[in-house]
Structures are given as C-alpha cells and as structure tokens.
Amino acid sequence: MRIYSKKQLLPFFMLLHFLLFAASAVAQSSGEQIEKKLEAIVKVMYQNPVAAKPELLKLLQRKDGVPDSTIAKVYMNLSTVLGMTNRLDSSIYACNEAIRLIPDQSINKSSALKTLAIVYRLKGEWKKAEEAIHLLLQLNDSIWKNDFLKAITLQEYASLCLDQYEYKKATKLFLEALNVVNSPGYKGPEAYYASVKLQVNLAEAYMRSGNYAFSISEFNSAMSKLDSLKDFDGQIRAGINLVGAYISSGQNQKADSLVKALIPISIQLDNKELQAYIQLKQGDVLAARGEYDESEYHYRTAFEQLEINDSPALLECATAYLKALKETGNTIDAKRVLGSKVLSRFLANSPKVDQLAFTKAALHFKWQDLPKAELYAYLQNLIQLNDSVVADKEKHSAMQLQAEYQFERQQVKENLLLRENEVLKQKEQFKRKQLYFSTSIAILMLTVLVLLILRLRQRTRNNEKLMKIQEQEILFQKERRDWAEREKDLRDQLIQQQKTELIRSVEDAAELRTKLEQLVVEQQEENRKDILQQFEKGKEEKRSMESLLSQFNAVYPTFAASLVKRYSELTQADVQFCTLYRMNLTTKEISVLLNIEPRSVYIKKYRVVEKMGLSETEQFEQVLFGME
C-alpha cells in the first residue's frame, strides 16, 4: 500500500476544490439566467398566456442544479398561465409542485396556497379549496403572523362561501376581514385601499343574498372612496355590480344613468373587457324596460368582445342575449351564439345553476332544429339540471337548519353547565359556612345561652337555604327534561321537512316534463299552419314584386348592373332589397313584399350597408338615388 505525503496530496485537494467551486458557479449562473428569463416571460404572460406556456416548460427542462426557490417560481407562473387558459388540472399539479419546493417558513408559500385555493374554486372542488385556505390561515397564525395576508385569505374564504350560496357565512367572513384591516396596528394607504376592496366584496355578498338596500348603500360608499383614490378600474367594476343591484331592485332609471356615467371612464382606460361589461349592463337595462330591439345591439357587441378576450362573463352575456333574441325572433344570431366554441368550453366548467339558466334560454331555439330523439335528450338534460339545482338548494337548506339546530343545542348545553356550576358553588359555600359554624361552637362553649340562640337561628337559615337549593335542583331536572323533549321535536321536524321537500321536488319534475312535451306538440302544429299560410301568401306577393321590379328595370335598365359592378359583395337578394328601397317604398310595404317582419327590414338594411362599406345611412341613400 502506497502512502502519500501532504505535499503530494495538495494538488489533488486543490483540483477537487476547483471542481466544486466551478460546479457551484455553474449552478448559480444557471439560476440567474432562469431568473432573468422568467422576469421577461412574466412581463408578457398576462397579455399572451398561450405563448408564455412553452417558454415556461423550457425553463423546467433546465432545472438540474438550479435552486428550489427558482424552480418554485417557474411552477407558480406556469400554474397561473394554465389557469388563465382553463387548464385547471394541470394548473393544480404545477401549484402543488411549487408548494412542495417552498418551505413553510417562507412567505412565498402563501401565494402558492392562495393560487391553489383559487384554482380549486374555479374547478368547483369546494372542499379542497377550503382545505388550502385553512392551511394558509394556520401557517399565518403560527409562523408568518401577517395581518394583510390574513385579511386577503379571509376575503378568498368568503368568496368561496359565496360560490356555495352560504351568504350568511360569507358576510361574517368579509366583516371579520374588515376588522383586521381596520385594526389599530394596520394603518396607511395600503390598509385604506384594502378596506375599500373588502367593502365592495361585502356589497356583492349583500346583493347576492337579496339585501339590495344594504348592497346599494355599500356600493355607493365604496365608489366614492375609489373615486378619491383615482382607482378608475375598481370604480368601473364596482359600478357594474351596482348597476346589477339597481336592476334587481327595479331602479332602472338609476341603473341607466350609472351606465352612461361609466362609459367615458372605460373609454379613458382603454380596457376592452370592461367596455364589454358595460355594454352587457346597457343591454340588461334596456331588456328590463322591455326594449329588446335596442338591447340586442349591446348584447351582440358585448358577446363578440368577451368572446375575443376569452372572458368568463361570456356565459352570463350569452344567457341574457338569447332571452332578448327570443323576444325579437332573431334565430340567425341565436345560432351564432349557440355555435361558439369558447362559450361551450365555459359552459362545461360552469356551476349547475348557470348551466340551467343557459339551457332554459337556449331551449326556444334548440327545439326548432334538433331531431326528435336529440330534443328529447335535451329536455331530459334540462330536467336533470333542474332537479340537481333544486336538490342542491334543498340540501343547503337542510344543512343550514341542521347547523342552526346544533348551534342551539350547544347553547343549551352551555347554559346547563353554567347552571350546574352555580349550584356547585352554592353547595361549597354552604359547606364552608357549616364548618365555620361548628368551629365557632367549640370556641364559644362558655356562652351556652348565646350559642344556643345563635345555633337555632343559624339552623333555621340553613334549612331555608337547603330548601331553596333543593327547589333549584328540582327546577334544573325539569328544564333538562323539557330540553330533551324539544330536541326530539326538532329532530322529528327536520325529518318531516326533508320528506316534504323530496316529494315536492319529484312532483315539480313530473309537471315540468308534461308541460314541456305539450309545448313542443302545440308549437309544431302552429308552425305547420303558419308555413301553409305564408306559402299561399308568398305566391301572390312574389307575382306582385316581380311586376314592380320589371317596371323599375324598364325605367332604369342599368341600375342593378351598376350596383353589382360597384359593390361586388352584394347578393341577388341584396340588389332586390336596394331596388325596392330605391322605389321609395315604405318599411311596411317592403316587409310585405319580402314576407318578413318590419323590424327585420332595418336589420336587412344594416347588413347591406355593412357589405357596401358605408358608415352612415345618409351615404346609403345618396348612393342608391345617385344611380340611374
């Protein structure tokens, strides 16, 4: 065995130290490069999350030797991008990977847990979202002790309760978060701004629970504060909700005035999505007044913009839009809405209540085109959705009743324990007095007469107190029996209510199924008669219109050819409409000749103007009357 000296081993130690230093430097350099690349991706990922996704995946492929904190940041941003593109399962996986890499002592873990709760909430997994929030609150109370984090976590918890229709619990959590923000140790502009945001959320909770008076009051107060803070984006978002509260409470005039006041602010911000929200609320105001023709334009504009922005409000807009289209009879735009792929994606991941509202609105247009078997399946789906929503509401009512019953039972137990403690205290006091009395007798034996008098008097008083204690014990036993009987009555009442609600839901489902089948049969018979009448009427009107067109062509033989040559996108039907319009016929006369509704004449005219590339109606008339 060869033995090396220190001088001979020195070069080997130096080489090993150099290799370790080089490996550390390479890892540090790689981590810094990923950090810089990540900063560049974050700047653009909110504008284009689809393009940011592959870039973040490339960074994860280079994670060997990179610090866990840097990899966790990449996973967090990847989770955000996946959530924005509605890839919720993948977003949850990325978020859990980030949580695994971040230690509990790091405040960055709060952002990961909050993101995880939000994604679970978007997916509809309420229990897992609540578990993430509870874990976040526990870590904050035990390690971080950050009031701001506690406030925003309580806010997220309250929003989760709103999704589950637990309005009372949500209101309580929002108020608790407000108390944290308004505490003496939490001061400054940041606290004031957080307080305003929580006030907006509290107003929304009041609105969703039907307390419109409280909601309107809170919204108005918050909007004035947002105006003083120059937070115009938040002011518009709060104003949109306030418009909804005005509409729900029947104050359409105030809703209309508020919408008009929000329009110039949204134009100044140049936020297309907010402008689309305002267009949607304009349509809601007009629809609430019964002006469906005017609301149709605003709904169409909002739907197109929300579809481009891939906004979750698209489903709300589509439901209201279909209701307006049903009133105006515009099946063309209805088919365009029902064929939206973006809307289909949101509909698949939406709550059952929203699915039921959309399905009811779409039924009017679905039954006209679907075969009998598919229509029957569609109606069965509608019934199942309705039953599911009713069952959820009944389940929530039963759980709320059970919670109130348990709360009342707990209060009764606490009251009984207090009464028992009071009785025990009285017994102990009596024992102490009796002991003191016995000791006094032993000491004062010389004064027998005085002692006898005092003893007799004390015995009388003790007997009276003992009788009172016995009476209290009898009353206590009686109250315990009364509470046991009341508990049994409440349990029987809860079981009977559940049976009644179950029978009622089954009867309502059968009645809805019968009415829908009768409606389809009646509507099919009416359509057959209308088609026969319109066919006979169309024969005469077609001969009349052909006579008018031949007379016009005899006077202006080059009109049609010049119009088609100048505007090649016009169809034969469009040229026919322009010819009738050139004859100075009224809207009613044109609708009779074309066998359409008078309001459809305006729609036809609007579309022809768009094809001709004209911006105003005056230009359309100048072009037609300027041709010979």
Protein Blocks (a to p, Z undefined) as FASTA:
>chain_A
ZZddfklmmmmmmmmmmmmmmmmmmmmmmmmmmmmmmmmmmmmmmmmmmlmmmmmmmmmm
mmgopafklmmmmmmmmmmmmmmnopaklmmmmmmmmmmmpcfklmklmmmmmmmmmmmm
mnopaklmmmmmmmmmmmmmmmnopaklmmmmmmmmmmmmmmnopaklmmmmmmmmmmmm
mpmklgcjklmmmmmmmmmmmmmmmmmnopamlmmmmmmmmmmmmmmnopaklmmmmmmm
mmmmmmmnopamlmmmmmmmmmmmmmmnopaklmmmmmmmmmmmmmmnopamlmmmmmmm
mmmmmmmnopaklmmmmmmmmmmmmmnopaklmmmmmmpmklmmmmmmpcfklmmmmmmm
mmmmmmmmpcfklmmmmmmmmmmmmmmmmmmmmmmmmmmmmmmmmmmmmmmmmmmmmmmm
mmmmmmmmmmmmmmmmmmmmmmmmmlmmlmmmmmmmmmmmmmmmmmmmmmmmmmmmmmmm
mmmmmmmmmmmmmmmmmmmmmmmmmmmmmmmmmmmmmmmmmmmmmmmmmmmmmmmmmmmm
mmmmmmmmmmmmmmmmmlmmmmmmmmmmbcfklmmmmmmmmnopafklmmmmnopafklm
mmmmmmmmmmnopabfklmmmmmmmpZZ
